[in-house]
Amino acid sequence: MTWGAQTLPFELWAVLLALIAFLVAYSLYEHIRQRLDFYRALGAKIVGYHQLINPKAEVYLAGRRFEIFTSGPKGLHSLKIKTQVEPLGYLSLRKRDFLDRLTFQKDYEGLSLECEDEEWAYKLLGQGEFKSLMARLFSEAGADFLEIRGREVLAGWYIKGSPRGVGEDRVAEGLEVLKRMSETLKGFPSAQIYKANLRDWMSFRLPLIVGALGTASGVAGGFYRYKPLCLAEMLLVGLLVLSPFVFLYLTLSLLLAGHGTTKQGLALKTLFFCLVSSFFLSLFFLPYVNGRFDSSEPVQKLDRVASKQRGFRHGPRVVLEDFHRRRWLCEGFTVSEEFYRKVYKGAEVEYWTKRGLLGVEWLYRGLRLAE
């Protein structure tokens, strides 16, 4: 078989894509197989999937049902066990990490504590049986966190690969502790405050929904027709424009859902996801607004080619002498393959820009050789 100059790239990409697809499929297969094998070794029954790719199992102890599954972003995953309890409330205990110390998260006997109704939480923690079981969970079972959320009690371990790193003995010990803990909680009153679900909405769901809707609007509106001359300027202006909204939203989140010792975690999580959404809004939505509603007149610009570039991440680009000397953080102008081939260093080029509604210049007409 002979590979011509034009067929080689296509065939090479086909091989690479096939290899990537195989590696992804194999990784997914191993991910699922390791969890299925571990759950079966515990004597658990597979009952479905959690977050699409994580098998979920159930096991019964003395007639009480427990769920076992992996999820979450810490490390790569967390192995979790949970069961139902009677009181409604929110309490989170976890082994302290650098971020907890940096943000002065409330400390309780060497663990980081989060709760909404502090009176309820300390009353529960003051119960001798519950306190003894909590200590047993973190020491003998080696758990990394314990959480009462709604009418569920949940414990877990941070893992980076297979749940076998936790060990069957520790999971069995954790199940026994949670069984006794759920019995201890029978008859315990519910908390006066419960805003855990509202915190989820305020901290990451609403910011991500707004970011997704804004991004979709920009894409549907054709943001690419209003390309900013300098992406760095667009991101900076986006930060300035959106910062007041982020600050107001953060304040509202703390007022509505920040109770007890949850304020630090809520503020950090909300700020992080608001910044993520702001980044995508600045890439897709604000360029659309900046160009679509711009009523300024086009302005012709003349410049000379300083160099030509071609990178793996982008197509052919041209760097201009005057423009990029004044705006050295800006990327080169993306051009067509035909223009890239015929343009040369020192050639005089022209392009047209408009001022932009937000004050960010955008490319009204692309580069061409000046006549």
C-alpha positions in Angstrom: 0.0 0.0 0.0 1.3 3.4 -0.9 0.5 6.5 1.2 0.4 9.7 -0.8 1.1 13.1 0.6 -2.6 13.9 0.9 -3.9 10.5 2.2 -1.3 10.1 5.0 -2.7 12.7 7.4 -6.2 11.3 7.1 -5.0 7.7 7.7 -2.8 8.8 10.5 -5.6 10.6 12.2 -7.9 7.6 11.7 -5.3 5.4 13.5 -4.8 7.9 16.3 -8.6 8.3 16.8 -9.1 4.5 16.8 -6.3 4.1 19.4 -7.8 6.8 21.6 -11.2 5.2 21.3 -9.8 1.9 22.3 -7.9 3.3 25.3 -11.0 5.2 26.5 -13.2 2.0 26.1 -10.6 -0.1 27.9 -10.2 2.4 30.8 -14.0 2.5 31.2 -14.2 -1.3 31.2 -11.5 -1.5 33.9 -13.2 1.2 35.9 -16.5 -0.7 35.9 -15.0 -4.2 36.3 -12.9 -3.2 39.4 -15.9 -1.8 41.2 -18.2 -4.8 40.3 -15.5 -7.2 41.6 -15.1 -5.3 44.8 -18.9 -5.1 45.5 -19.3 -8.8 44.8 -16.5 -9.6 47.2 -18.4 -7.7 49.9 -21.5 -9.9 49.1 -23.4 -6.8 47.8 -25.9 -6.9 45.0 -25.5 -4.7 41.9 -28.6 -2.5 41.6 -27.7 0.1 38.9 -25.3 2.9 38.2 -24.4 6.2 39.9 -23.3 9.2 37.7 -23.6 7.0 34.6 -20.3 5.1 34.8 -20.1 4.1 38.5 -21.8 0.8 39.4 -24.0 1.0 42.6 -24.6 -1.9 44.9 -26.7 -2.6 48.0 -26.2 -4.8 51.0 -28.4 -5.6 54.0 -27.3 -5.8 57.6 -29.9 -6.8 60.2 -32.6 -5.8 57.8 -31.2 -2.4 57.1 -30.4 -1.4 53.5 -27.0 0.2 52.6 -25.9 1.6 49.3 -22.3 1.3 48.1 -21.0 3.4 45.2 -18.1 5.7 44.0 -18.4 9.3 43.1 -17.0 12.8 43.7 -13.9 14.8 42.7 -11.6 14.3 45.7 -8.5 12.5 44.3 -10.3 10.9 41.5 -13.2 9.2 43.3 -14.6 8.5 46.7 -15.9 5.2 47.8 -19.2 5.8 49.8 -21.6 3.9 51.9 -24.9 5.3 53.1 -28.2 4.4 54.7 -31.4 6.1 55.9 -31.9 7.7 59.3 -34.8 9.4 61.1 -33.7 13.0 61.9 -33.5 15.6 59.2 -30.3 17.7 59.4 -26.9 18.5 58.0 -23.6 17.6 59.7 -20.2 17.1 57.9 -17.0 15.8 59.5 -13.9 15.1 57.5 -10.1 14.8 58.0 -8.6 18.2 57.8 -6.6 19.2 54.7 -4.6 22.2 53.7 -7.6 24.1 52.4 -9.5 23.6 55.6 -6.6 25.1 57.6 -6.1 27.9 55.1 -9.8 28.9 55.4 -9.9 28.4 59.2 -12.6 25.8 58.9 -14.2 24.9 62.3 -12.2 22.2 64.1 -13.7 19.4 66.1 -11.3 17.0 67.8 -8.9 17.2 64.8 -11.7 17.0 62.2 -13.1 19.7 60.0 -16.7 20.4 61.0 -19.5 21.9 58.9 -23.1 22.2 60.2 -26.1 24.6 59.8 -27.8 24.3 63.2 -24.9 24.4 65.6 -27.1 23.7 68.7 -28.4 20.6 67.0 -25.0 19.5 65.8 -23.2 19.9 69.2 -26.1 18.1 70.9 -25.6 15.2 68.6 -21.8 15.2 69.0 -22.3 15.3 72.7 -24.1 12.0 72.7 -21.7 9.4 74.2 -22.7 6.6 71.9 -22.6 8.7 68.7 -19.2 10.2 69.6 -17.8 6.7 70.3 -19.1 5.4 66.9 -17.7 8.5 65.1 -14.2 7.9 66.6 -14.4 4.2 65.7 -15.4 5.1 62.1 -12.4 7.4 61.6 -9.8 5.2 63.5 -10.7 1.6 63.0 -12.6 1.8 59.7 -10.1 4.5 58.5 -12.9 6.7 56.9 -12.1 10.1 55.5 -15.4 11.7 56.0 -18.8 11.3 57.7 -22.0 13.2 56.7 -25.6 13.4 57.7 -27.5 15.0 55.0 -31.3 15.2 54.9 -32.4 11.8 56.2 -29.3 9.9 55.2 -26.0 9.2 56.9 -23.0 8.7 54.6 -19.4 7.8 55.2 -16.5 7.3 52.7 -12.9 7.0 51.7 -10.9 8.9 49.1 -9.5 6.6 46.4 -7.4 7.2 43.3 -8.2 4.1 41.4 -9.7 0.8 42.4 -11.8 0.7 45.6 -9.6 -2.3 46.6 -7.2 0.3 48.0 -9.7 0.8 50.8 -10.0 -2.9 51.6 -13.0 -5.1 52.3 -12.4 -5.2 56.0 -12.5 -1.4 56.4 -15.7 -1.2 54.4 -17.3 -4.0 56.4 -16.3 -2.1 59.6 -17.8 1.1 58.2 -21.1 -0.7 57.4 -21.3 -2.0 61.0 -20.6 1.4 62.4 -23.2 3.1 60.2 -25.7 0.4 61.2 -25.2 1.1 64.9 -25.1 4.9 64.3 -28.5 4.8 62.5 -29.9 2.9 65.6 -28.5 5.6 67.9 -30.2 8.3 65.8 -33.6 6.8 66.3 -35.8 9.3 68.1 -33.2 12.1 67.8 -35.0 15.4 66.9 -34.5 17.0 63.5 -32.5 20.2 63.1 -34.3 23.5 63.0 -32.3 24.6 59.9 -31.8 22.6 56.8 -30.5 24.4 53.7 -28.1 21.7 52.2 -30.2 21.4 48.9 -30.4 25.2 48.6 -26.6 25.4 49.0 -26.1 23.0 46.2 -28.3 25.1 43.9 -26.7 28.4 44.9 -23.1 27.2 45.0 -22.7 25.4 41.7 -25.9 24.4 39.9 -27.3 27.9 39.2 -23.8 29.4 38.2 -23.3 26.5 35.8 -26.8 26.7 34.4 -26.4 30.5 33.8 -22.9 29.8 32.2 -24.3 27.1 30.0 -27.3 29.2 28.8 -25.1 32.2 28.1 -22.6 30.1 26.2 -25.3 28.4 24.2 -26.8 31.9 23.4 -23.4 33.1 22.2 -22.8 30.1 20.0 -26.3 30.2 18.5 -26.0 34.0 17.9 -22.7 33.4 16.0 -20.1 34.8 18.5 -17.3 33.8 16.0 -18.5 36.6 13.6 -17.4 39.2 16.2 -14.0 37.9 17.0 -12.1 40.3 19.5 -8.8 41.6 18.2 -7.2 40.5 21.5 -8.7 37.6 23.5 -6.8 38.7 26.6 -8.6 42.1 26.5 -11.9 40.3 26.2 -11.2 38.1 29.2 -10.1 41.1 31.3 -13.2 43.1 30.3 -15.4 40.1 31.0 -13.9 39.9 34.5 -14.6 43.6 35.1 -18.1 43.4 33.7 -19.1 40.2 35.5 -17.4 40.8 38.9 -20.2 43.0 40.4 -22.8 40.3 39.5 -20.5 37.6 41.0 -20.1 39.7 44.2 -23.9 40.3 44.5 -24.6 36.6 43.8 -22.0 35.5 46.4 -23.5 37.8 49.0 -27.0 36.6 48.2 -25.8 32.9 48.5 -24.3 33.6 51.9 -27.5 35.3 53.2 -29.9 32.6 52.0 -27.9 29.4 52.5 -24.8 30.3 54.6 -25.7 29.1 58.2 -23.6 27.9 61.0 -20.1 26.8 59.9 -21.0 26.3 56.2 -20.1 29.9 55.2 -16.4 29.2 54.2 -17.2 26.2 52.1 -20.2 27.9 50.5 -18.2 31.0 49.6 -15.3 29.1 48.1 -17.5 26.8 46.1 -19.7 29.6 44.8 -16.8 31.8 43.9 -15.1 28.9 42.0 -18.1 28.0 39.9 -19.0 31.6 39.3 -15.5 32.2 37.9 -15.7 29.1 35.7 -19.0 30.3 34.3 -17.6 33.8 33.9 -14.7 32.4 31.9 -17.0 30.7 29.4 -19.3 33.7 29.2 -16.3 35.9 28.4 -15.3 33.5 25.6 -18.7 33.0 24.0 -21.5 35.3 25.2 -19.8 38.7 25.8 -18.0 38.7 22.3 -21.5 38.2 20.8 -22.9 41.1 22.8 -19.9 43.2 22.1 -20.2 42.8 18.4 -23.9 42.2 17.8 -25.1 45.4 19.5 -22.1 47.6 18.3 -23.3 50.6 16.4 -19.9 52.2 15.7 -18.5 52.7 12.2 -15.8 50.4 10.8 -12.2 51.8 10.9 -9.5 50.8 8.5 -6.1 49.8 10.0 -2.8 49.5 8.1 0.2 47.5 9.4 3.1 45.3 8.3 3.7 41.6 8.8 6.3 40.9 11.5 6.2 37.1 11.3 4.1 34.1 10.4 3.3 31.3 12.8 1.8 27.8 12.6 1.2 25.8 15.7 -0.3 22.4 16.6 -3.2 24.0 18.5 -4.3 26.5 15.9 -4.1 27.1 12.2 -1.8 29.6 10.4 -1.4 33.0 12.0 0.2 36.3 11.2 1.9 38.7 13.7 1.8 42.4 12.9 4.6 44.9 13.7 2.7 47.8 15.2 -0.3 46.0 16.7 1.6 43.3 18.5 4.3 45.7 19.7 1.6 47.7 21.5 -0.4 44.6 22.6 2.2 41.9 23.2 -0.2 39.7 25.2 -2.5 39.3 22.1 -2.3 36.3 19.8 -1.6 36.5 16.1 -4.3 37.0 13.6 -5.8 33.8 12.3 -5.7 33.7 8.5 -6.6 31.4 5.7 -4.1 28.9 4.3 -4.1 30.7 0.9 -3.3 34.1 2.5 -0.6 32.5 4.8 1.2 31.1 1.7 1.3 34.3 -0.3 2.0 36.8 2.5 5.6 37.6 3.5 7.5 39.3 6.2 7.3 43.1 5.8 4.2 43.0 3.6 1.8 45.8 4.2 -1.7 44.6 5.2 -5.0 46.1 6.0 -7.9 45.1 8.2 -11.1 46.8 9.5 -12.2 46.9 13.1 -15.2 48.2 15.1 -15.0 49.7 18.6 -17.3 47.2 20.3 -20.2 47.8 22.7 -18.0 46.8 25.7 -15.0 48.7 24.4 -13.2 45.6 23.0 -12.2 46.1 19.4 -13.3 43.3 17.1 -12.3 42.2 13.6 -15.0 43.5 11.2 -13.0 42.5 8.1 -10.0 40.2 8.2 -6.4 40.7 6.9 -5.6 41.3 3.3 -2.7 42.7 1.4 -2.9 46.5 1.1 -3.4 47.8 -2.4 
